[in-house]
């Protein structure tokens, strides 16, 4: 039996879909304590055991509700199985983004960090072949598989009662974050009247680095020098490069049946994913529960 408190809720993904924003907004609530983001217990550190996991929540003090956020739990079958066995009554939060934009953003992040030598088209060719051969959990499939929301939600709903799972649509949160935030607070059982000062602030913008070598060197330097070098080397709020139309069409066609099935699972249409992306997010939305908009 683990000593200490285990989390009451998890932000489980999807990657590049606003999980950092949700983490910041919910973490500002006085009744909530969140561990550092991307703890990766159920993916990379499960062998450390529940005592180690409980210890990560020791600084929570008198916070009523404890949480953790790791953005790739949703897409990892082994992680979701472990979560269900360890935290069967936990509340879960998933944030979903237009899967085409999510895949392109994911690729841009990995490439900017110097870990992706392939073009996006080359990566998609390899992943399409791997998916055909091994399914959504095939090794080496990242950009495409994380956007297969229907696959991930069906698995999640098999493991957890649907009332335990709240799903937000990224584009709606970006357009009007307050109703999304309030509904998630109600889902977690904390006061929805509290609105944090940082609600709606842009988080986790597209970044590039002046030098990848300098980025690697900064990671090896002692703090705070490493942070100073990293800050100088990082270029934030630069414009993300556009996705070429042919690749966008390819991805839109690939994801179309998965988007349709996701709409069926959530019981609501998601028209934002059927439109070309716009510089201004479409109007209002909110958290989506098992029977439609919450």
Backbone as CSV, one residue per row, in Angstrom:
resi,resn,N_x,N_y,N_z,CA_x,CA_y,CA_z,C_x,C_y,C_z
1,UNK,0.852,-1.197,0.000,0.000,0.000,0.000,0.888,1.248,0.000
2,UNK,0.634,2.138,-0.936,1.442,3.347,-1.029,1.156,4.278,0.133
3,UNK,2.198,4.960,0.598,2.055,5.946,1.660,1.932,7.328,1.037
4,UNK,0.931,8.083,1.461,0.710,9.409,0.915,-0.500,9.431,-0.005
5,UNK,-0.743,10.601,-0.568,-1.916,10.787,-1.413,-1.581,10.573,-2.875
6,UNK,-2.479,9.916,-3.566,-2.391,9.777,-5.004,-3.265,10.857,-5.651
7,UNK,-3.045,11.155,-6.938,-3.799,12.253,-7.557,-5.283,11.936,-7.718
8,UNK,-6.062,12.996,-7.694,-7.498,12.890,-7.927,-7.836,12.993,-9.413
9,UNK,-6.943,13.637,-10.193,-7.216,13.785,-11.618,-5.917,13.832,-12.409
10,UNK,-6.069,13.545,-13.698,-4.945,13.593,-14.628,-5.356,14.349,-15.884
11,UNK,-4.467,15.184,-16.387,-4.582,15.724,-17.739,-3.787,14.771,-18.620
12,UNK,-4.459,14.066,-19.526,-3.840,12.930,-20.204,-3.452,13.206,-21.658
13,UNK,-3.716,14.373,-22.179,-3.351,14.681,-23.559,-4.470,15.443,-24.239
14,UNK,-4.354,15.587,-25.563,-3.333,15.058,-26.439,-2.170,16.042,-26.558
15,UNK,-1.023,15.525,-26.976,0.144,16.368,-27.171,-0.150,17.469,-28.181
16,UNK,0.415,18.666,-27.926,0.275,19.830,-28.801,-1.181,20.229,-28.991
17,UNK,-1.947,20.099,-27.899,-3.382,20.384,-27.973,-3.865,21.214,-26.796
18,UNK,-3.002,22.039,-26.248,-3.416,22.932,-25.177,-3.284,22.381,-23.776
19,UNK,-2.579,21.255,-23.601,-2.461,20.694,-22.257,-1.650,21.598,-21.331
20,UNK,-0.666,22.313,-21.881,0.121,23.222,-21.037,-0.742,24.382,-20.567
21,UNK,-1.607,24.884,-21.432,-2.527,25.944,-21.018,-3.442,25.458,-19.906
22,UNK,-4.040,24.273,-20.081,-4.902,23.723,-19.041,-4.136,23.539,-17.741
23,UNK,-2.919,23.067,-17.855,-2.073,22.866,-16.671,-1.852,24.188,-15.930
24,UNK,-1.543,25.234,-16.661,-1.313,26.545,-16.032,-2.592,27.103,-15.428
25,UNK,-3.692,27.014,-16.161,-4.947,27.586,-15.670,-5.444,26.845,-14.427
26,UNK,-5.484,25.520,-14.481,-5.971,24.747,-13.341,-4.989,24.802,-12.177
27,UNK,-3.699,24.871,-12.491,-2.705,24.954,-11.430,-2.764,26.252,-10.642
28,UNK,-3.403,27.275,-11.224,-3.549,28.548,-10.515,-4.723,28.546,-9.545
29,UNK,-5.545,27.505,-9.580,-6.705,27.441,-8.677,-6.222,27.131,-7.264
30,UNK,-6.692,27.872,-6.255,-6.198,27.679,-4.879,-6.538,26.330,-4.274
31,UNK,-7.511,25.622,-4.835,-7.884,24.315,-4.290,-7.154,23.154,-4.972
32,UNK,-6.328,23.477,-5.987,-5.689,22.433,-6.784,-4.172,22.493,-6.618
33,UNK,-3.568,21.307,-6.506,-2.099,21.199,-6.587,-1.760,20.300,-7.767
34,UNK,-0.851,20.771,-8.614,-0.367,19.983,-9.743,1.139,19.789,-9.616
35,UNK,1.604,18.580,-9.868,3.043,18.319,-9.903,3.644,19.027,-11.112
36,UNK,4.974,19.108,-11.207,5.575,19.602,-12.448,5.046,18.823,-13.643
37,UNK,4.843,19.532,-14.743,4.241,18.902,-15.921,5.166,17.839,-16.522
38,UNK,4.543,16.896,-17.193,5.236,15.788,-17.858,6.012,14.927,-16.866
39,UNK,5.355,14.543,-15.803,5.967,13.665,-14.816,6.258,12.280,-15.400
40,UNK,5.431,11.846,-16.343,5.645,10.602,-17.096,5.691,9.350,-16.213
41,UNK,4.957,9.364,-15.109,5.004,8.194,-14.224,4.472,6.946,-14.917
42,UNK,3.342,7.061,-15.583,2.701,5.875,-16.154,3.309,5.452,-17.492
43,UNK,4.285,6.219,-17.973,4.978,5.837,-19.203,6.426,5.446,-18.937
44,UNK,7.196,6.336,-18.314,8.640,6.126,-18.194,9.117,5.737,-16.797
45,UNK,8.319,6.005,-15.767,8.811,5.826,-14.399,7.945,4.904,-13.552
46,UNK,7.134,4.091,-14.195,6.212,3.253,-13.442,6.933,2.270,-12.524
47,UNK,8.132,1.851,-12.926,8.886,0.881,-12.111,9.348,1.487,-10.790
48,UNK,9.301,2.797,-10.650,9.696,3.426,-9.378,8.668,3.187,-8.281
49,UNK,7.470,2.834,-8.666,6.475,2.444,-7.679,5.616,3.584,-7.174
50,UNK,4.536,3.193,-6.473,3.562,4.180,-6.020,4.091,5.066,-4.898
51,UNK,5.009,4.562,-4.087,5.558,5.422,-3.048,6.273,6.619,-3.667
52,UNK,7.033,6.365,-4.732,7.708,7.467,-5.426,6.678,8.430,-6.002
53,UNK,5.624,7.865,-6.589,4.586,8.705,-7.185,3.907,9.561,-6.121
54,UNK,3.563,8.961,-5.007,2.950,9.721,-3.914,3.857,10.847,-3.434
55,UNK,5.145,10.596,-3.413,6.100,11.592,-2.921,6.084,12.851,-3.782
56,UNK,5.692,12.722,-5.054,5.657,13.894,-5.930,4.547,14.864,-5.522
57,UNK,3.593,14.381,-4.721,2.484,15.225,-4.281,2.660,15.725,-2.848
58,UNK,3.798,15.399,-2.241,4.044,15.805,-0.851,3.968,17.321,-0.653
59,UNK,4.418,18.147,-1.633,4.333,19.601,-1.425,2.923,20.169,-1.521
60,UNK,1.905,19.344,-1.693,0.549,19.843,-1.930,-0.037,20.601,-0.752
61,UNK,0.486,20.350,0.444,-0.044,21.039,1.613,-1.509,20.745,1.832
62,UNK,-2.313,21.790,1.938,-3.737,21.612,2.236,-4.615,21.621,0.982
63,UNK,-4.010,21.565,-0.190,-4.807,21.552,-1.427,-5.806,20.402,-1.393
64,UNK,-7.035,20.682,-1.787,-8.087,19.661,-1.732,-7.964,18.637,-2.843
65,UNK,-7.509,19.091,-4.006,-7.505,18.238,-5.182,-6.092,18.199,-5.770
66,UNK,-5.599,16.989,-6.014,-4.257,16.799,-6.556,-4.345,16.321,-7.998
67,UNK,-3.415,16.812,-8.819,-3.439,16.420,-10.218,-2.053,16.289,-10.813
68,UNK,-2.034,15.665,-11.967,-0.797,15.481,-12.729,-1.123,15.626,-14.202
69,UNK,-0.175,16.115,-15.001,-0.406,16.324,-16.430,0.761,15.768,-17.235
70,UNK,0.481,14.749,-18.023,1.456,14.205,-18.970,0.723,14.010,-20.288
71,UNK,1.190,14.700,-21.335,0.380,14.868,-22.537,0.304,13.648,-23.438
72,UNK,1.144,12.633,-23.223,1.031,11.483,-24.117,0.404,10.264,-23.459
73,UNK,-0.159,10.405,-22.256,-0.858,9.275,-21.646,-1.995,8.778,-22.539
74,UNK,-2.783,9.694,-23.074,-3.977,9.315,-23.828,-3.654,8.373,-24.976
75,UNK,-2.528,8.605,-25.645,-2.191,7.832,-26.838,-1.403,6.566,-26.538
76,UNK,-1.147,6.296,-25.272,-0.329,5.144,-24.910,-1.188,4.091,-24.223
77,UNK,-1.387,2.960,-24.883,-2.245,1.908,-24.342,-1.752,1.425,-22.989
78,UNK,-0.442,1.232,-22.848,0.103,0.732,-21.585,-0.120,1.739,-20.465
79,UNK,0.023,3.027,-20.758,-0.186,4.054,-19.739,-1.633,4.068,-19.269
80,UNK,-2.577,4.002,-20.196,-3.985,4.049,-19.819,-4.380,2.824,-19.004
81,UNK,-3.827,1.672,-19.333,-4.105,0.464,-18.553,-3.557,0.601,-17.138
82,UNK,-2.364,1.150,-17.021,-1.770,1.352,-15.697,-2.560,2.365,-14.880
83,UNK,-3.019,3.435,-15.543,-3.808,4.443,-14.833,-5.094,3.825,-14.299
84,UNK,-5.759,3.023,-15.119,-7.009,2.406,-14.687,-6.794,1.473,-13.502
85,UNK,-5.665,0.763,-13.477,-5.384,-0.151,-12.375,-4.990,0.596,-11.110
86,UNK,-4.299,1.725,-11.261,-3.776,2.467,-10.111,-4.772,3.489,-9.583
87,UNK,-5.480,4.160,-10.501,-6.381,5.258,-10.136,-7.756,5.025,-10.764
88,UNK,-8.448,3.964,-10.366,-9.705,3.625,-11.056,-10.805,4.667,-10.899
89,UNK,-10.738,5.515,-9.887,-11.783,6.525,-9.672,-11.321,7.929,-10.055
90,UNK,-10.163,8.039,-10.681,-9.630,9.360,-11.024,-10.507,10.051,-12.066
91,UNK,-10.532,11.385,-12.004,-11.126,12.189,-13.059,-10.049,12.435,-14.121
92,UNK,-10.452,12.380,-15.370,-9.518,12.557,-16.478,-9.940,13.749,-17.328
93,UNK,-8.942,14.443,-17.868,-9.190,15.563,-18.772,-8.369,15.335,-20.037
94,UNK,-9.028,15.384,-21.182,-8.350,15.285,-22.471,-8.675,16.524,-23.289
95,UNK,-7.663,17.106,-23.900,-7.844,18.242,-24.793,-7.488,17.792,-26.202
96,UNK,-8.397,18.009,-27.148,-8.217,17.544,-28.519,-8.174,18.732,-29.477
97,UNK,-7.268,18.658,-30.425,-7.073,19.717,-31.411,-7.279,19.144,-32.810
98,UNK,-7.646,19.990,-33.755,-7.697,19.548,-35.140,-6.488,18.643,-35.402
99,UNK,-6.704,17.371,-35.735,-5.579,16.444,-35.801,-4.552,16.793,-36.874
100,UNK,-4.980,17.486,-37.916,-4.030,17.927,-38.944,-3.066,18.948,-38.355
101,UNK,-3.617,19.965,-37.687,-2.777,20.985,-37.070,-1.931,20.403,-35.941
102,UNK,-2.497,19.439,-35.216,-1.747,18.814,-34.131,-0.514,18.081,-34.653
103,UNK,-0.689,17.323,-35.731,0.428,16.575,-36.298,1.523,17.505,-36.803
104,UNK,1.140,18.586,-37.476,2.110,19.554,-38.001,2.842,20.260,-36.861
105,UNK,2.133,20.613,-35.808,2.752,21.243,-34.650,3.723,20.289,-33.953
106,UNK,3.330,19.027,-33.839,4.181,18.008,-33.219,5.476,17.860,-34.008
107,UNK,5.363,17.781,-35.332,6.544,17.676,-36.177,7.447,18.909,-36.005
108,UNK,6.844,20.098,-36.007,7.626,21.320,-35.858,8.400,21.369,-34.558
109,UNK,7.778,20.881,-33.478,8.455,20.864,-32.182,9.672,19.952,-32.212
110,UNK,9.502,18.744,-32.734,10.604,17.784,-32.757,11.717,18.270,-33.684
111,UNK,11.334,18.823,-34.831,12.337,19.324,-35.771,13.114,20.496,-35.181
112,UNK,12.417,21.415,-34.498,13.087,22.577,-33.913,14.106,22.176,-32.859
113,UNK,13.880,21.034,-32.222,14.814,20.554,-31.209,15.943,19.707,-31.788
114,UNK,15.989,19.619,-33.125,17.092,18.942,-33.777,17.002,17.439,-33.775
115,UNK,15.798,16.895,-33.562,15.654,15.445,-33.456,14.878,14.842,-34.623
116,UNK,14.669,15.629,-35.689,13.899,15.129,-36.828,14.592,15.509,-38.137
117,UNK,15.361,14.599,-38.730,16.051,14.912,-39.991,15.163,14.774,-41.221
118,UNK,14.023,14.118,-41.105,13.160,13.874,-42.260,12.300,15.088,-42.573
119,UNK,11.894,15.192,-43.830,10.830,16.142,-44.146,9.526,15.602,-43.569
120,UNK,8.529,16.476,-43.473,7.238,16.028,-42.939,6.630,14.967,-43.855
121,UNK,6.767,15.172,-45.167,6.214,14.195,-46.108,6.884,12.837,-45.947
122,UNK,8.197,12.831,-45.759,8.911,11.574,-45.555,8.448,10.883,-44.273
123,UNK,8.291,11.667,-43.214,7.823,11.097,-41.951,6.430,10.500,-42.102
124,UNK,5.556,11.204,-42.822,4.198,10.690,-43.025,4.204,9.405,-43.842
125,UNK,5.059,9.340,-44.861,5.156,8.112,-45.663,5.543,6.928,-44.781
126,UNK,6.550,7.117,-43.929,7.023,6.027,-43.072,5.976,5.649,-42.033
127,UNK,5.318,6.647,-41.475,4.319,6.352,-40.452,3.080,5.679,-41.056
128,UNK,2.690,6.083,-42.256,1.548,5.449,-42.903,1.815,3.965,-43.114
129,UNK,3.033,3.642,-43.547,3.398,2.239,-43.745,3.428,1.490,-42.418
130,UNK,3.962,2.118,-41.386,4.031,1.467,-40.072,2.647,1.242,-39.491
131,UNK,1.735,2.215,-39.676,0.361,2.053,-39.205,-0.325,0.894,-39.914
132,UNK,-0.118,0.791,-41.232,-0.747,-0.284,-41.995,-0.245,-1.643,-41.537
133,UNK,1.035,-1.684,-41.133,1.626,-2.963,-40.738,1.351,-3.314,-39.280
134,UNK,1.356,-2.291,-38.402,1.305,-2.591,-36.973,0.216,-1.917,-36.173
135,UNK,-0.616,-1.099,-36.809,-1.691,-0.448,-36.082,-1.238,0.806,-35.359
136,UNK,-2.150,1.480,-34.634,-1.867,2.785,-34.024,-0.801,2.766,-32.952
137,UNK,-0.524,1.587,-32.371,0.509,1.514,-31.329,1.830,0.994,-31.881
138,UNK,1.985,0.995,-33.206,3.216,0.495,-33.823,4.402,1.378,-33.439
139,UNK,5.574,0.788,-33.229,6.767,1.588,-32.915,7.072,2.584,-34.038
140,UNK,7.529,3.762,-33.647,7.929,4.757,-34.625,6.811,5.585,-35.193
141,UNK,5.584,5.409,-34.697,4.459,6.206,-35.179,4.118,7.245,-34.113
142,UNK,4.309,8.521,-34.433,4.079,9.590,-33.458,3.123,10.643,-34.015
143,UNK,3.498,11.236,-35.129,2.736,12.371,-35.645,1.309,11.980,-36.017
144,UNK,1.134,10.841,-36.636,-0.199,10.412,-37.036,-0.982,9.798,-35.885
145,UNK,-0.345,8.965,-35.089,-1.094,8.183,-34.105,-1.685,9.032,-32.993
146,UNK,-1.028,10.102,-32.600,-1.553,10.915,-31.501,-2.861,11.610,-31.875
147,UNK,-3.158,11.713,-33.167,-4.406,12.334,-33.602,-5.528,11.360,-33.870
148,UNK,-5.300,10.078,-33.591,-6.358,9.082,-33.768,-7.248,9.072,-32.526
149,UNK,-7.953,10.162,-32.331,-8.684,10.366,-31.083,-9.757,9.318,-30.844
150,UNK,-10.382,8.854,-31.915,-11.425,7.844,-31.742,-10.851,6.562,-31.134
151,UNK,-9.688,6.168,-31.603,-9.028,4.974,-31.061,-8.719,5.158,-29.579
152,UNK,-8.171,6.316,-29.252,-7.765,6.560,-27.868,-8.969,6.727,-26.939
153,UNK,-10.010,7.402,-27.426,-11.197,7.597,-26.593,-11.949,6.286,-26.379
154,UNK,-12.052,5.466,-27.400,-12.718,4.169,-27.215,-12.013,3.343,-26.156
155,UNK,-10.691,3.368,-26.178,-9.922,2.650,-25.155,-10.164,3.264,-23.787
156,UNK,-10.147,4.574,-23.716,-10.366,5.263,-22.444,-11.742,4.945,-21.879
157,UNK,-12.759,4.937,-22.743,-14.120,4.676,-22.283,-14.346,3.213,-21.901
158,UNK,-13.508,2.330,-22.405,-13.574,0.936,-21.943,-13.000,0.793,-20.538
159,UNK,-12.049,1.633,-20.216,-11.345,1.523,-18.933,-11.994,2.348,-17.825
160,UNK,-12.668,3.428,-18.188,-13.232,4.353,-17.213,-14.691,4.642,-17.553
161,UNK,-15.481,4.898,-16.522,-16.835,5.375,-16.742,-16.763,6.728,-17.444
162,UNK,-17.661,6.943,-18.375,-17.597,8.175,-19.164,-17.779,9.426,-18.331
163,UNK,-18.466,9.299,-17.204,-18.636,10.478,-16.350,-17.316,10.929,-15.731
164,UNK,-16.312,10.071,-15.757,-15.004,10.431,-15.208,-14.148,11.214,-16.192
165,UNK,-14.576,11.270,-17.460,-13.738,11.824,-18.522,-14.369,13.097,-19.080
166,UNK,-13.625,14.193,-19.029,-14.043,15.441,-19.675,-13.121,15.704,-20.853
167,UNK,-13.717,16.051,-21.979,-12.955,16.317,-23.191,-13.167,17.772,-23.587
168,UNK,-12.084,18.480,-23.843,-12.179,19.852,-24.327,-11.699,19.906,-25.768
169,UNK,-12.240,20.849,-26.509,-11.809,21.100,-27.876,-10.894,22.316,-27.858
170,UNK,-9.668,22.114,-28.275,-8.633,23.144,-28.189,-9.072,24.464,-28.819
171,UNK,-9.652,24.394,-30.010,-10.016,25.611,-30.719,-11.072,26.412,-29.954
172,UNK,-11.950,25.723,-29.235,-12.967,26.409,-28.456,-12.363,27.026,-27.196
173,UNK,-11.429,26.327,-26.598,-10.760,26.884,-25.434,-9.971,28.130,-25.809
174,UNK,-9.317,28.107,-26.973,-8.557,29.269,-27.414,-9.466,30.463,-27.674
175,UNK,-10.662,30.198,-28.176,-11.589,31.281,-28.495,-12.247,31.868,-27.259
176,UNK,-12.588,31.019,-26.292,-13.354,31.466,-25.124,-13.015,30.572,-23.936
177,UNK,-11.899,30.814,-23.259,-11.425,29.867,-22.247,-12.251,29.805,-20.971
178,UNK,-12.983,30.871,-20.631,-13.635,30.892,-19.315,-14.688,29.800,-19.145
179,UNK,-15.608,29.608,-20.087,-16.582,28.526,-19.864,-15.932,27.152,-19.824
180,UNK,-14.880,26.948,-20.606,-14.162,25.672,-20.553,-13.567,25.472,-19.170
181,UNK,-12.902,26.506,-18.683,-12.268,26.431,-17.365,-13.299,26.158,-16.266
182,UNK,-14.419,26.863,-16.297,-15.428,26.692,-15.255,-16.005,25.274,-15.277
183,UNK,-16.232,24.737,-16.465,-16.795,23.396,-16.565,-15.807,22.353,-16.083
184,UNK,-14.530,22.582,-16.343,-13.527,21.646,-15.845,-13.414,21.724,-14.323
185,UNK,-13.530,22.916,-13.775,-13.530,23.049,-12.309,-14.698,22.266,-11.716
186,UNK,-15.866,22.372,-12.322,-17.016,21.607,-11.836,-16.763,20.111,-11.966
187,UNK,-16.144,19.705,-13.043,-15.798,18.292,-13.247,-14.888,17.789,-12.135
188,UNK,-13.975,18.660,-11.668,-13.015,18.266,-10.637,-13.536,18.499,-9.223
189,UNK,-14.674,19.158,-9.098,-15.245,19.392,-7.786,-14.615,20.533,-7.023
190,UNK,-14.064,21.521,-7.754,-13.522,22.714,-7.101,-14.366,23.917,-7.502
191,UNK,-14.183,25.021,-6.802,-15.019,26.202,-6.986,-14.873,26.760,-8.401
192,UNK,-15.931,26.721,-9.218,-15.832,27.254,-10.579,-15.916,28.776,-10.635
193,UNK,-16.195,29.418,-9.501,-16.296,30.876,-9.493,-14.927,31.542,-9.516
194,UNK,-13.888,30.798,-9.101,-12.538,31.369,-9.110,-12.011,31.375,-10.540
195,UNK,-11.610,32.555,-11.021,-11.032,32.675,-12.363,-9.600,33.176,-12.221
196,UNK,-8.618,32.415,-12.664,-7.220,32.820,-12.476,-6.847,34.003,-13.362
197,UNK,-5.885,34.770,-12.902,-5.455,35.952,-13.652,-4.821,35.589,-14.986
198,UNK,-4.274,34.379,-15.080,-3.584,33.991,-16.319,-4.502,33.339,-17.348
199,UNK,-5.810,33.282,-17.065,-6.723,32.610,-17.975,-6.727,33.300,-19.338
200,UNK,-6.469,32.542,-20.376,-6.452,33.079,-21.728,-5.103,33.553,-22.205
201,UNK,-4.117,33.614,-21.302,-2.778,34.019,-21.744,-2.185,32.945,-22.646
202,UNK,-1.513,33.353,-23.724,-0.898,32.351,-24.604,0.200,31.597,-23.878
203,UNK,0.225,30.289,-24.049,1.184,29.419,-23.380,1.821,28.514,-24.420
204,UNK,3.092,28.216,-24.232,3.769,27.232,-25.089,3.735,27.642,-26.561
205,UNK,4.218,28.869,-26.893,4.177,29.302,-28.287,5.173,28.528,-29.140
206,UNK,5.020,28.662,-30.467,5.990,28.055,-31.372,7.355,28.698,-31.118
207,UNK,8.382,27.886,-31.001,9.724,28.397,-30.735,10.711,27.802,-31.720
208,UNK,11.789,28.550,-31.949,12.952,28.026,-32.646,14.177,28.388,-31.823
209,UNK,15.313,27.837,-32.207,16.541,28.080,-31.461,17.591,28.666,-32.384
210,UNK,18.293,29.675,-31.896,19.349,30.296,-32.692,20.442,29.284,-33.029
211,UNK,20.711,28.385,-32.090,21.749,27.374,-32.297,21.371,26.111,-31.545
212,UNK,21.301,24.972,-32.243,21.017,23.708,-31.578,22.196,23.267,-30.728
213,UNK,23.405,23.586,-31.174,24.580,23.257,-30.357,24.560,24.022,-29.031
214,UNK,24.183,25.296,-29.111,24.099,26.093,-27.888,23.003,25.572,-26.978
215,UNK,21.907,25.087,-27.565,20.833,24.502,-26.745,21.341,23.288,-25.988
216,UNK,22.099,22.420,-26.652,22.650,21.241,-25.992,23.628,21.651,-24.898
217,UNK,24.457,22.650,-25.184,25.430,23.114,-24.190,24.734,23.705,-22.972
218,UNK,23.629,24.448,-23.200,22.913,25.074,-22.086,22.349,24.034,-21.143
219,UNK,21.933,22.882,-21.680,21.366,21.829,-20.847,22.414,21.204,-19.930
220,UNK,23.677,21.374,-20.269,24.753,20.793,-19.465,25.336,21.776,-18.465
221,UNK,24.969,23.045,-18.607,25.505,24.062,-17.710,24.756,24.059,-16.379
222,UNK,25.423,24.438,-15.298,24.715,24.532,-14.010,23.735,25.695,-14.013
223,UNK,22.662,25.540,-13.231,21.721,26.650,-13.059,22.363,27.686,-12.148
224,UNK,22.067,28.983,-12.297,21.113,29.555,-13.262,21.741,29.909,-14.609
225,UNK,23.048,29.650,-14.785,23.698,30.008,-16.039,23.035,29.324,-17.228
226,UNK,22.697,28.046,-17.054,22.060,27.319,-18.146,20.753,27.949,-18.559
227,UNK,19.968,28.449,-17.588,18.688,29.087,-17.911,18.896,30.384,-18.672
228,UNK,19.935,31.132,-18.292,20.222,32.399,-18.976,20.601,32.145,-20.427
229,UNK,21.462,31.162,-20.646,21.884,30.832,-22.001,20.696,30.329,-22.812
230,UNK,19.877,29.470,-22.199,18.709,28.934,-22.904,17.742,30.039,-23.277
231,UNK,17.554,31.008,-22.387,16.637,32.112,-22.665,17.142,32.941,-23.844
232,UNK,18.447,33.200,-23.876,19.031,33.959,-24.986,18.902,33.190,-26.309
233,UNK,19.036,31.894,-26.246,19.070,31.070,-27.449,17.685,30.781,-28.022
234,UNK,16.635,31.014,-27.258,15.275,30.663,-27.676,14.586,31.852,-28.322
235,UNK,13.988,31.616,-29.467,13.198,32.627,-30.159,11.734,32.238,-30.045
236,UNK,10.980,32.983,-29.219,9.571,32.692,-28.991,8.677,33.580,-29.844
237,UNK,7.435,33.112,-30.005,6.410,33.870,-30.719,6.783,34.148,-32.168
238,UNK,7.670,33.322,-32.736,7.894,33.420,-34.163,6.735,32.721,-34.866
239,UNK,6.490,33.113,-36.096,5.360,32.532,-36.820,5.683,31.095,-37.219
240,UNK,4.772,30.197,-36.909,4.954,28.812,-37.342,4.829,28.748,-38.857
241,UNK,5.679,27.979,-39.528,5.583,27.884,-40.987,4.274,27.223,-41.386
242,UNK,3.700,27.651,-42.512,2.428,27.057,-42.949,2.632,25.643,-43.478
243,UNK,1.591,24.852,-43.360,1.584,23.505,-43.929,1.151,23.611,-45.389
244,UNK,1.900,22.967,-46.273,1.566,23.114,-47.691,0.211,22.470,-47.980
245,UNK,-0.533,23.040,-48.934,-1.910,22.600,-49.185,-2.039,21.122,-49.541
246,UNK,-1.092,20.591,-50.290,-1.206,19.186,-50.688,-1.113,18.271,-49.475
247,UNK,-0.195,18.588,-48.556,-0.046,17.767,-47.360,-1.255,17.932,-46.447
248,UNK,-1.783,19.151,-46.385,-2.990,19.362,-45.573,-4.149,18.523,-46.110
249,UNK,-4.312,18.498,-47.421,-5.378,17.686,-48.012,-5.155,16.212,-47.719
250,UNK,-3.908,15.786,-47.831,-3.583,14.381,-47.537,-3.969,14.015,-46.114
251,UNK,-3.606,14.867,-45.158,-3.904,14.592,-43.754,-5.401,14.705,-43.466
252,UNK,-6.056,15.688,-44.089,-7.494,15.840,-43.884,-8.236,14.589,-44.337
253,UNK,-7.844,14.051,-45.480,-8.471,12.824,-45.976,-8.174,11.636,-45.048
254,UNK,-6.944,11.571,-44.565,-6.560,10.474,-43.671,-7.390,10.496,-42.393
255,UNK,-7.566,11.687,-41.820,-8.240,11.786,-40.525,-9.767,11.848,-40.624
256,UNK,-10.311,12.060,-41.818,-11.764,12.269,-41.937,-12.594,11.192,-41.247
257,UNK,-12.351,9.894,-41.469,-13.179,8.895,-40.770,-12.953,8.888,-39.266
258,UNK,-11.754,9.249,-38.834,-11.474,9.281,-37.398,-12.157,10.478,-36.732
259,UNK,-12.218,11.606,-37.439,-12.953,12.757,-36.918,-14.431,12.419,-36.805
260,UNK,-14.978,11.771,-37.836,-16.401,11.394,-37.804,-16.692,10.468,-36.627
261,UNK,-15.821,9.515,-36.399,-16.030,8.583,-35.285,-15.849,9.298,-33.935
262,UNK,-14.934,10.231,-33.852,-14.759,11.007,-32.622,-16.020,11.796,-32.309
263,UNK,-16.625,12.383,-33.330,-17.888,13.113,-33.136,-18.966,12.174,-32.616
264,UNK,-19.024,10.967,-33.135,-20.006,9.992,-32.662,-19.776,9.666,-31.190
265,UNK,-18.526,9.448,-30.823,-18.209,9.090,-29.442,-18.563,10.208,-28.473
266,UNK,-18.351,11.452,-28.905,-18.615,12.585,-28.025,-20.055,13.075,-28.121
267,UNK,-20.763,12.609,-29.135,-22.161,13.006,-29.264,-22.361,14.434,-29.685
268,UNK,-21.392,14.983,-30.434,-21.500,16.372,-30.865,-20.650,16.584,-32.102
269,UNK,-21.109,17.426,-33.047,-20.260,17.749,-34.194,-19.102,18.653,-33.772
270,UNK,-18.026,18.588,-34.524,-16.864,19.457,-34.279,-16.561,20.178,-35.588
271,UNK,-17.356,21.192,-35.920,-17.185,21.862,-37.219,-15.841,22.564,-37.354
272,UNK,-15.224,22.922,-36.235,-13.927,23.610,-36.300,-12.874,22.777,-37.029
273,UNK,-13.010,21.480,-36.981,-12.032,20.608,-37.630,-12.351,20.354,-39.096
274,UNK,-13.453,20.889,-39.553,-13.836,20.710,-40.956,-13.633,21.993,-41.745
275,UNK,-12.980,22.957,-41.139,-12.735,24.239,-41.787,-11.236,24.479,-41.875
276,UNK,-10.852,25.322,-42.816,-9.450,25.724,-42.881,-9.119,26.537,-41.630
277,UNK,-7.885,26.391,-41.087,-7.523,27.148,-39.893,-7.546,28.646,-40.162
278,UNK,-7.970,29.402,-39.155,-8.050,30.849,-39.283,-7.196,31.502,-38.213
279,UNK,-6.787,32.754,-38.463,-5.940,33.447,-37.498,-6.700,33.752,-36.219
280,UNK,-8.027,33.896,-36.326,-8.868,34.104,-35.153,-9.672,32.837,-34.934
281,UNK,-9.636,32.312,-33.721,-10.329,31.049,-33.443,-11.830,31.242,-33.574
282,UNK,-12.550,30.188,-33.963,-14.003,30.284,-34.105,-14.690,30.495,-32.771
283,UNK,-15.919,30.983,-32.796,-16.570,31.323,-31.546,-16.871,30.125,-30.662
284,UNK,-16.966,30.448,-29.426,-17.271,29.651,-28.235,-17.473,28.167,-28.389
285,UNK,-17.213,27.500,-27.288,-17.443,26.081,-27.186,-17.383,25.720,-25.745
286,UNK,-16.649,24.701,-25.428,-16.521,24.356,-24.042,-16.120,22.933,-23.864
287,UNK,-16.150,22.528,-22.622,-15.816,21.134,-22.311,-16.912,20.232,-22.831
288,UNK,-16.527,19.080,-23.307,-17.483,18.115,-23.818,-17.425,16.880,-22.949
289,UNK,-18.537,16.506,-22.425,-18.633,15.289,-21.634,-19.152,14.153,-22.491
290,UNK,-19.513,13.043,-21.877,-19.913,11.885,-22.655,-21.179,12.061,-23.456
291,UNK,-21.996,13.050,-23.132,-23.265,13.213,-23.838,-23.344,14.511,-24.611
292,UNK,-22.196,15.138,-24.884,-22.214,16.380,-25.640,-21.657,17.514,-24.811
293,UNK,-21.891,18.768,-25.236,-21.342,19.905,-24.507,-21.787,19.907,-23.055
294,UNK,-20.787,20.133,-22.186,-21.091,20.113,-20.743,-21.772,21.403,-20.333
